[in-house]
């Protein structure tokens, strides 16, 4: 059974480029309801903890540096089949391989600076949402 919530972050590259509004509009137009959202900045320690699953990968240090380099917008989204539908909306990690019209095709700079994070499973959506939001912050 698929869940109805997912987690996303608009990453520092897209925030710095002024794409918050356009990305949120695209999310809303795709039928997602925002049930929690905040503009924040992760420290290197917080980014390291969030991406701990990638700790042994060669890109981990660069990822932590990038994600702590500027503000992000963290959000919990709601819609039937949320995780799968959001993954389709954001497109492939490599914007050169992303379908036209997807968020990454429109706003990502490259594989590393790919504009937006989206949970890859219902389980991770719950974990990632709880990492960034206290229970009472999600409506």
N, C-alpha and C positions, 0 to 999 in steps of 0.2 A: 504494500500500500504506500502510495506517495503522500508526502506531507504537503501542508499548505503554507509553509514559511521557509524563507531562505535568508541568508545573510550576504550583504555586499559591502564593499568599501570602494569609494571613488578615491583613486590613488593620488599621491602627491603630484604626478605629472599632469593629470587632468585638472586637478584643483588649481595648480599654478597657471595652467593655460586658459582658465576661465570657463571650463566646460561643465561645471556643477549643474547649472540650470538646464542646459540642453540634455544632459544625461538623465536628470530626474524627470524631465518632460518625456523622454523616450520610455523610461520605466513606467510612468503613469499611463502613457498611451498604449502600452502593452498589457494593461489591465492589472498591474500590481498596485496594492495599497501599501503605503508606508506606515508601519505600525511602531517604528522607533527610528530616530535619526539624530545624529549630532556631528558637529564639526569639531574635530579634536586633532591632537598630534601625538603620535606614539613615540616614546623614547626608544632608544636602541634596545634597551632591556625588554620593553613591552613588545616591540616588533620581533625580537628574538624568541620570546615566549610564544607569541602567536604563530610563528612559522617554525616552531621547534621540530615539527615533523620532517622538515627539510634540512635539519642540522648537519647531516653527513653529506649533503650534496655540495658540489663545487660552487654553486651560485648562492649559497646561504648568506655569506658575508655581504655580498653585493645587495641581495634582497633586503636584508636588515638595514643596511645603510640607506638604501633608496626609500624604504617604507618609513624611516624615521627622519627623512630629509625635509619634510614639510607637512602641512595639514592634510588630513584625510576627512572624508565624510563616511561615517559608518552608518549602516541602516539595516533594519529588519523589514523584509517585504513579505506580503501575504497575497496568495493567489492559489487556486487549485493547481497541483502539479508544479509548485513554485520552483524547486531546484532545477528540474529539467527545462522548464520554460525559460528560466532566467539564463541558464547556460546557452540556450539557443539565441537569446537576445544579445548576449555579450559577444558571442562569436569565439573563434579559435584564439588561443593564447598568442600566436603569431599573427599580428594584424594583416600581414601579407596573405595569409591563408584564411582569414575571416570572411564570411559571407558579406556581400555588399549590404550596407544599411545596418549592420550590427554595430554595437557600441564600439568595439575594438577596431572595426574597419574604419569607423568615422573619427575616433579620437585617440587611439593608441599610437605611440611613436615607434615602438619596436617590441620585441619579445619581453624585454626587461621592464620597459615603461609602457605597460599595456592598459592603462587608463582605469581599469576596474577589476576588483576581485569578486568572484562568485563562488559560493559553497559548491562542493562537488557531490554531496550526498545529504540526505535528510539528517543523518546523525551529525555530520560536520556542521550543518546549518545550525543545529541546536547548540553545539559546543561553541561555535564562533559567535553566535548571538549572545550567549551567556558570558563570553570573554569580554565583550564590549558593553553590555547593558545589564543593569540590575533588573530583577523581575518587574518592579514597579515602573520601570522606564518603558516597558513594552506594553502598548495598549491593545 
